[in-house]
Amino acid sequence: MQHKDPDLMKRINTYIGDFYLDHDRTPSTTEIARTFGISRSSAQRYLVAMNERGMLSYQGGKLIIDKMDKLRTDRQQAPLVGSIPCGELTYEEENVECVTTLPMAIFGTGPFYILHASGDSMEDEGIENDDLVVIRREAVPKKGDLVIALDAEGRNTLKKYGGRDRKTKKAILEYCNRAVYGDRKILVKDLICQGVVSHVIKQK
């Protein structure tokens, strides 16, 4: 890791700390790259170099700095792991963008993870495209819960759990945008719940 600008490393480190204090999460490599006018790959190389110099911890795509330890009292970590389609079932693809912390006084106890919502099928439940959805892992879904559903073929979606269909015994996943989709539903034979929506963080 040669030829890295020490001044830029310091500025990146300061930016990460300030960003964390302002947003309660670490910035993604894309956000770092955009802020400093460098490519995403260059931003990743700088983080690796900074990790090697002990300026921060950057392991497995997770970014940690010293300031975080002082702010973690009564908080718990939650990784931001990509997006979830609010539409048809699509194949699962998990990519840890960053790790943030959630205050237990507001969110309760987890474990949690966070997803970007993608699509318009959950707007009647207040979930819009690009919102951040906080998911409680290991929760047992009840009828009416908003769930991250994964079927036997590894496809996932965000929908309202409508219980089991009486005739087919399949799980019912309901769209929640009546103006666009009416009463449209998805029936899934082998449904795996990857978590239940706990909170929605609006992005606009």
C-alpha positions in Angstrom: 0.0 0.0 0.0 2.5 2.6 -1.2 1.9 6.1 -2.7 -1.1 6.9 -0.5 -1.5 10.5 0.4 -1.1 10.8 4.2 -3.1 14.0 4.3 -6.0 12.4 2.4 -5.9 9.5 4.8 -6.3 12.0 7.7 -9.1 13.8 6.0 -10.9 10.5 5.2 -10.5 9.5 8.9 -11.9 12.8 10.1 -14.8 12.6 7.6 -15.7 9.0 8.7 -15.8 10.2 12.4 -17.9 13.3 11.6 -20.2 11.3 9.4 -20.7 8.7 12.1 -21.6 11.4 14.6 -24.1 13.0 12.2 -25.7 9.9 10.7 -25.2 7.2 13.4 -23.5 5.0 10.9 -20.3 4.7 8.9 -20.2 6.0 5.4 -20.2 3.6 2.5 -17.1 3.4 0.2 -19.3 5.0 -2.5 -20.0 8.0 -0.2 -16.3 8.3 0.7 -15.3 8.2 -3.0 -17.9 10.8 -3.9 -16.9 13.2 -1.1 -13.2 13.1 -2.0 -13.5 12.9 -5.8 -11.9 9.4 -6.1 -13.1 6.1 -7.5 -14.8 3.6 -5.3 -11.9 1.1 -5.8 -9.4 3.9 -4.7 -11.5 4.6 -1.6 -11.4 0.9 -0.8 -7.6 0.8 -1.2 -7.3 3.8 1.1 -9.4 2.1 3.8 -7.2 -1.0 3.5 -4.0 1.1 3.8 -5.5 3.0 6.8 -6.4 -0.4 8.4 -2.8 -1.5 7.9 -1.6 1.7 9.6 -3.9 1.3 12.6 -5.9 4.4 11.8 -9.2 2.4 11.7 -10.5 -1.1 11.4 -11.6 -2.2 8.0 -12.3 -6.0 7.8 -14.7 -7.9 5.6 -16.2 -4.6 4.3 -17.0 -3.5 7.9 -15.6 -0.1 8.9 -14.9 0.8 12.6 -13.1 3.8 14.2 -12.2 4.6 17.7 -14.9 7.1 18.3 -17.5 4.4 17.9 -16.5 2.7 21.1 -17.3 5.8 23.1 -20.8 6.1 21.5 -22.0 2.5 21.8 -23.4 2.6 25.4 -26.9 1.2 25.2 -26.6 0.7 21.4 -26.3 -2.3 19.2 -24.7 -2.8 15.8 -26.9 -3.3 12.7 -25.3 -3.9 9.2 -26.7 -2.3 6.1 -26.8 -5.2 3.7 -28.1 -3.9 0.4 -31.6 -3.6 -0.9 -34.9 -5.6 -0.7 -37.4 -5.5 -3.6 -40.9 -4.4 -2.8 -42.3 -6.4 -5.7 -41.8 -9.8 -7.2 -39.6 -12.4 -5.6 -36.0 -11.9 -6.7 -32.9 -13.8 -6.0 -31.2 -12.9 -2.7 -28.0 -10.9 -2.9 -26.4 -9.7 0.4 -23.7 -7.0 0.3 -22.6 -5.3 3.6 -22.4 -1.6 2.7 -21.6 -0.4 6.2 -22.4 -1.0 9.9 -24.4 1.4 12.1 -25.6 1.4 15.6 -29.2 1.7 16.8 -30.2 3.2 20.2 -31.9 0.5 22.3 -34.2 3.1 23.9 -35.8 3.6 20.5 -35.4 0.3 18.7 -35.4 -2.2 21.5 -33.1 -5.3 21.4 -32.2 -7.1 18.2 -30.5 -8.6 16.5 -31.2 -6.2 13.7 -30.1 -5.6 10.1 -31.0 -2.8 7.7 -32.1 -2.8 4.0 -32.8 -0.2 1.4 -36.4 -0.6 0.2 -36.7 -0.8 -3.6 -40.0 -0.4 -5.4 -43.5 0.8 -4.7 -45.6 -2.2 -3.6 -45.5 -1.3 0.2 -46.4 2.4 0.0 -49.8 1.9 1.8 -47.7 0.8 4.8 -45.5 3.9 4.6 -42.5 2.2 2.9 -41.3 4.1 -0.1 -38.5 3.5 -2.6 -35.0 4.2 -1.0 -36.3 4.1 2.6 -34.2 2.3 5.1 -36.0 -0.7 6.7 -34.8 -2.0 10.1 -35.4 -5.7 10.3 -35.5 -7.7 13.5 -33.9 -11.1 12.9 -35.2 -14.4 14.4 -38.7 -13.0 14.9 -41.7 -15.3 14.4 -44.1 -13.6 12.0 -47.7 -13.0 12.9 -50.5 -12.3 10.4 -50.3 -8.6 9.5 -46.5 -8.3 10.1 -44.3 -6.9 7.4 -41.7 -9.6 6.6 -38.6 -10.3 4.6 -39.6 -13.5 2.9 -37.2 -16.0 1.4 -38.6 -18.9 -0.5 -37.0 -22.3 -1.1 -35.3 -21.1 -4.3 -33.4 -18.3 -2.6 -35.6 -15.5 -3.7 -36.7 -12.7 -1.4 -39.1 -9.8 -1.1 -40.7 -7.4 1.4 -44.4 -8.0 1.9 -47.2 -8.2 4.4 -47.7 -11.7 5.8 -51.3 -12.7 5.3 -51.2 -16.1 7.1 -51.9 -19.3 5.2 -54.3 -19.9 2.4 -57.0 -22.3 3.5 -57.1 -24.3 0.3 -53.5 -24.6 -0.7 -51.9 -24.1 2.8 -49.4 -21.8 1.1 -48.1 -18.7 2.8 -49.8 -15.5 1.6 -47.6 -12.4 0.8 -49.7 -9.3 0.2 -48.9 -6.2 -1.8 -49.7 -3.0 0.0 -50.3 -0.4 -2.7 -54.0 -0.8 -3.6 -54.0 2.1 -6.1 -51.4 0.3 -8.3 -51.7 -3.4 -7.5 -55.2 -3.8 -6.1 -55.6 -7.0 -4.0 -52.6 -8.7 -5.6 -50.9 -11.5 -3.5 -48.1 -14.0 -3.8 -48.6 -17.6 -2.6 -45.4 -19.3 -1.5 -45.2 -23.0 -0.6 -42.0 -23.0 1.4 -41.6 -19.7 3.0 -38.7 -18.7 5.2 -39.0 -15.5 7.2 -35.7 -13.7 7.4 -37.1 -11.1 9.8 -39.9 -8.8 10.7 -39.9 -5.0 10.0 -39.3 -3.2 13.2 -38.9 0.5 12.0 -38.8 2.5 8.8 -36.2 5.3 8.5 -37.4 7.8 5.9 -34.8 9.0 3.4 -36.7 12.1 2.2 
